[in-house]
Amino acid sequence: MRLPGTRYQEHGWEHVRKLLGRCSLAVFPGLPMEALLDEGRRQDALDDYLDAMAVQLRAPRHLAQAAMPGNSYGDTAGELACALLFELRVQPACWDSLCMAVTAEHARHGAFWRTEAGGAMLRKKANDMYAVLRDKADADACQAATGHPCSANRMYTYRMLDMAYADIARVFANWRHCEAQVADILDRAPGGMLIEARQMQSIADCRAEWVIRWSASLERHTGKAGPLHTRSKRFASLKNQPEAIAAMLQEIGGYEALSSNMDALGAARRDEGEAALWLEDYWRVLAESEAAEAAGTSDPEELLEAPEPDLLDCLLAPPDGGLPHDDGDEDDGEADAVDAAVTEDAPEDDVSHSPSLIDREEPGAAGPVAAILAGVSLPVRLAVYHALLGPRDDSYPDAWIDSATGELPALRHLADLDGISMPTLRKRRNEAMARLRHVAASGAFGKGRM
């Protein structure tokens, strides 16, 4: 849950609470616990506690816990724990409440901190102290941020409503298995898909009457009374004030929408920063290159060569009536002679062409793949296409497709069509693919050509 000025109301609080509890467990054995029983010595005990806790929070064994995220604003659990620890100076009543709880326990059981369960009892009391302290700290910060009165009890109520919304959303999402509870919440007969589940996109869409009915339904469906229907007086009057509940839900939802926009803005700013760094590198490299060229010190060998074409790219390369060349130094007459020779050697049947180019070639034209695989039987060529493009491709002509499967024939069927065994088919297919790779590596397809 997010509210203006708050820092301790999100899921990261669990990391903060556990960190403070573990550190308190390590600190209490070294404190003079009798000082907590004496009202005149409590301030000195607080000073000792703060000093020891500050050391513990930075202890190596707690670094992993301290590095955990504490909230969505970027604070870590260690930073929040340290800040909340020193809030005890501002909120001395919380320390006094801890001392009074220790005094009451001592009156019942004596020096309980010396017993085997004493450490756990002290840790529980410290956790209770920090739970109250976080609400007081966030309430003061929220009041300063908004200018509206806010108390620790109101902050607790905000958190209860946020928890109620989360549980209602869970019940709605699982409505097929929670029809009875859904019917109680919506106050209607069970059955049918919930339009409310789609309408409730955030806590601002949650209705106050749903929260009240949800609280009333918990005892029936979970065995525990809901927060608005317990014997506690904390929320006793709230169940009769749906307007107040609705207003608080709107406050939470409104700020969550605003803060989520800030999250998106933060991501955009990070992208902007990365783009700026990239541009700086680009202009730096460009300036260095121009300076080196002007000084005559540039090394042509430093230029990166174009990557070798991929075999599949070569197979899908558009034909131009012969084997294209990127070598600009080759004599045009020699290139024409090579292209003419390739064209003459190419078979006339359409199935010799690359399957993705059947529709684009002119009738009678020969593609580069057809020229390379000249003399290779059709079943072997189909086995090559099967390996490179897969058994199904929209560019395969109908004559190649097995009508029963809508795909190229299986390798065993291709071997039968060619009158050879499966190992022989695989061997010839691999030889044909090796020939394609060799031509691609030699640059006969044209570097980078698609």
Order of alpha helices (4+ residues) and beta strands (2+ residues): alpha-alpha-alpha-alpha-alpha-alpha-alpha-alpha-alpha-alpha-alpha-alpha-alpha-alpha-alpha-alpha-alpha-alpha-alpha
